[in-house]
Amino acid sequence: MINYPIRFVPILQDKIWGGSKLKTILNKHTIRESVGESWEISGVEGNISIVEKGPEKGMKLTELISRYKGELVGDKIYSKFGNEFPLLIKFIDAKTDLSVQLHPNDELARQRHNSFGKTEMWYVMQADEGSKLNIGFKKDLDKREYLDYLEKEKITEVLNFEEVKKGDSFFINTGKVHAIGGGVLLAEIQQTSDITYRIYDWGRVDSEGQHRELHTALALDAIDFRKRDDYQLNYEKEVNRSSEIASCEYFTTNFLHVKGEIVKDYSSLDSFVVYMCVEGTALISIGDNSEKIEKGQSLLIPAATSELKIKAENAELLEIYIE
């Protein structure tokens, strides 16, 4: 039986739009000037997380699942996903705007890429003054109108932009166009998929003077052209109590503000739990096994864990699982 909080080695990803906040604010260890993403827990092929410490130190996440099966991820989850981990857990720092993009749904991703789709959510950890996110369109469009705006390089005229601050949270359905704006640091919870259709990239070029590939044709059948106001997530911030931010078939994410010591009962939950620390420091204990989690760190709690304790002076956590 596996019965301790598992920490993985962060996988740092260089991005053309990346900044320094993963290093300066989240204390990621790197000598690089800029980093775009820290993949905290990943089962994406080519980027499989590795256990950082403990009895399974050095073991890949897929090997860990293969060894412990339902004890690690939950019986129903293992029966559905096998040795694949169903979520990708990230921190993202955008120094400049990300490309305007969208993700295909499960059916389209399976047909075209033999992959899962990519439903995701964001929790804003820090935002420079005036920073914005693009989420969806300002108005309903059809394919002809959309292509006309795109070809004339006027697509930004119909994109919906939202100014953001710490604590704001958003849900990104498959098909919804979106872009993280410059100055935003956030936590992202998503299905395990790295399939992205890029439709607009602000005319920028890479270090070799090349424009990045756009996926205009692929995106056309995947886009939701409707104006939809279903993206803003409202939630309570009660002390020492889990408050639901988002819940869908792919994941549930709660906000948990801990002051003092609390006990979490997971005896009726058939799922792993992920904790992402978005503020402060906490100590998470399973029996005699304890692990500290600080802002910008993540831990995986095995599904076999029926109860754990969290102790903190003042910490804010995201609590993630699959119901």
Secondary structure in CASP SS format (residue, H / E / C, confidence):
PFRMAT SS
TARGET T0000
AUTHOR 0000-0000-0000
METHOD secondary structure of the structure
MODEL  1
M C 1.00
I C 1.00
N C 1.00
Y C 1.00
P C 1.00
I E 1.00
R C 1.00
F E 1.00
V C 1.00
P C 1.00
I E 1.00
L E 1.00
Q E 1.00
D C 1.00
K C 1.00
I C 1.00
W C 1.00
G E 1.00
G E 1.00
S C 1.00
K H 1.00
L H 1.00
K H 1.00
T H 1.00
I C 1.00
L C 1.00
N C 1.00
K C 1.00
H C 1.00
T C 1.00
I C 1.00
R C 1.00
E C 1.00
S C 1.00
V E 1.00
G C 1.00
E E 1.00
S E 1.00
W E 1.00
E E 1.00
I E 1.00
S C 1.00
G E 1.00
V E 1.00
E C 1.00
G C 1.00
N E 1.00
I E 1.00
S C 1.00
I E 1.00
V E 1.00
E C 1.00
K C 1.00
G C 1.00
P C 1.00
E C 1.00
K C 1.00
G C 1.00
M C 1.00
K E 1.00
L H 1.00
T H 1.00
E H 1.00
L H 1.00
I H 1.00
S H 1.00
R H 1.00
Y H 1.00
K C 1.00
G H 1.00
E H 1.00
L H 1.00
V H 1.00
G C 1.00
D H 1.00
K H 1.00
I H 1.00
Y H 1.00
S H 1.00
K H 1.00
F H 1.00
G C 1.00
N C 1.00
E C 1.00
F C 1.00
P C 1.00
L E 1.00
L E 1.00
I E 1.00
K E 1.00
F E 1.00
I E 1.00
D E 1.00
A E 1.00
K C 1.00
T C 1.00
D C 1.00
L C 1.00
S C 1.00
V E 1.00
Q E 1.00
L E 1.00
H C 1.00
P C 1.00
N C 1.00
D H 1.00
E H 1.00
L H 1.00
A H 1.00
R H 1.00
Q H 1.00
R H 1.00
H H 1.00
N C 1.00
S C 1.00
F C 1.00
G C 1.00
K C 1.00
T C 1.00
E E 1.00
M E 1.00
W E 1.00
Y E 1.00
V E 1.00
M E 1.00
Q E 1.00
A E 1.00
D C 1.00
E C 1.00
G C 1.00
S C 1.00
K E 1.00
L E 1.00
N E 1.00
I E 1.00
G E 1.00
F E 1.00
K C 1.00
K C 1.00
D C 1.00
L C 1.00
D C 1.00
K H 1.00
R H 1.00
E H 1.00
Y H 1.00
L H 1.00
D H 1.00
Y H 1.00
L H 1.00
E H 1.00
K C 1.00
E C 1.00
K C 1.00
I H 1.00
T H 1.00
E H 1.00
V H 1.00
L E 1.00
N E 1.00
F E 1.00
E E 1.00
E E 1.00
V C 1.00
K C 1.00
K C 1.00
G C 1.00
D C 1.00
S E 1.00
F E 1.00
F E 1.00
I E 1.00
N C 1.00
T C 1.00
G C 1.00
K C 1.00
V C 1.00
H E 1.00
A E 1.00
I E 1.00
G C 1.00
G C 1.00
G C 1.00
V E 1.00
L E 1.00
L E 1.00
A E 1.00
E E 1.00
I E 1.00
Q E 1.00
Q E 1.00
T C 1.00
S C 1.00
D C 1.00
I C 1.00
T C 1.00
Y E 1.00
R E 1.00
I E 1.00
Y E 1.00
D C 1.00
W C 1.00
G C 1.00
R C 1.00
V E 1.00
D C 1.00
S C 1.00
E C 1.00
G C 1.00
Q C 1.00
H E 1.00
R C 1.00
E C 1.00
L C 1.00
H C 1.00
T H 1.00
A H 1.00
L H 1.00
A H 1.00
L H 1.00
D C 1.00
A C 1.00
I C 1.00
D C 1.00
F C 1.00
R C 1.00
K C 1.00
R C 1.00
D C 1.00
D C 1.00
Y C 1.00
Q E 1.00
L C 1.00
N C 1.00
Y C 1.00
E C 1.00
K C 1.00
E C 1.00
V E 1.00
N C 1.00
R C 1.00
S C 1.00
S E 1.00
E E 1.00
I E 1.00
A E 1.00
S E 1.00
C C 1.00
E C 1.00
Y C 1.00
F C 1.00
T E 1.00
T E 1.00
N E 1.00
F E 1.00
L E 1.00
H E 1.00
V E 1.00
K E 1.00
G E 1.00
E E 1.00
I E 1.00
V E 1.00
K E 1.00
D E 1.00
Y C 1.00
S C 1.00
S C 1.00
L C 1.00
D C 1.00
S C 1.00
F C 1.00
V E 1.00
V E 1.00
Y E 1.00
M E 1.00
C E 1.00
V E 1.00
E E 1.00
G C 1.00
T E 1.00
A E 1.00
L E 1.00
I E 1.00
S E 1.00
I E 1.00
G C 1.00
D C 1.00
N E 1.00
S E 1.00
E E 1.00
K E 1.00
I E 1.00
E E 1.00
K C 1.00
G C 1.00
Q C 1.00
S E 1.00
L E 1.00
L E 1.00
I E 1.00
P C 1.00
A C 1.00
A C 1.00
T C 1.00
S C 1.00
E E 1.00
L E 1.00
K E 1.00
I E 1.00
K E 1.00
A E 1.00
E E 1.00
N E 1.00
A E 1.00
E E 1.00
L E 1.00
L E 1.00
E E 1.00
I E 1.00
Y E 1.00
I C 1.00
E C 1.00
END
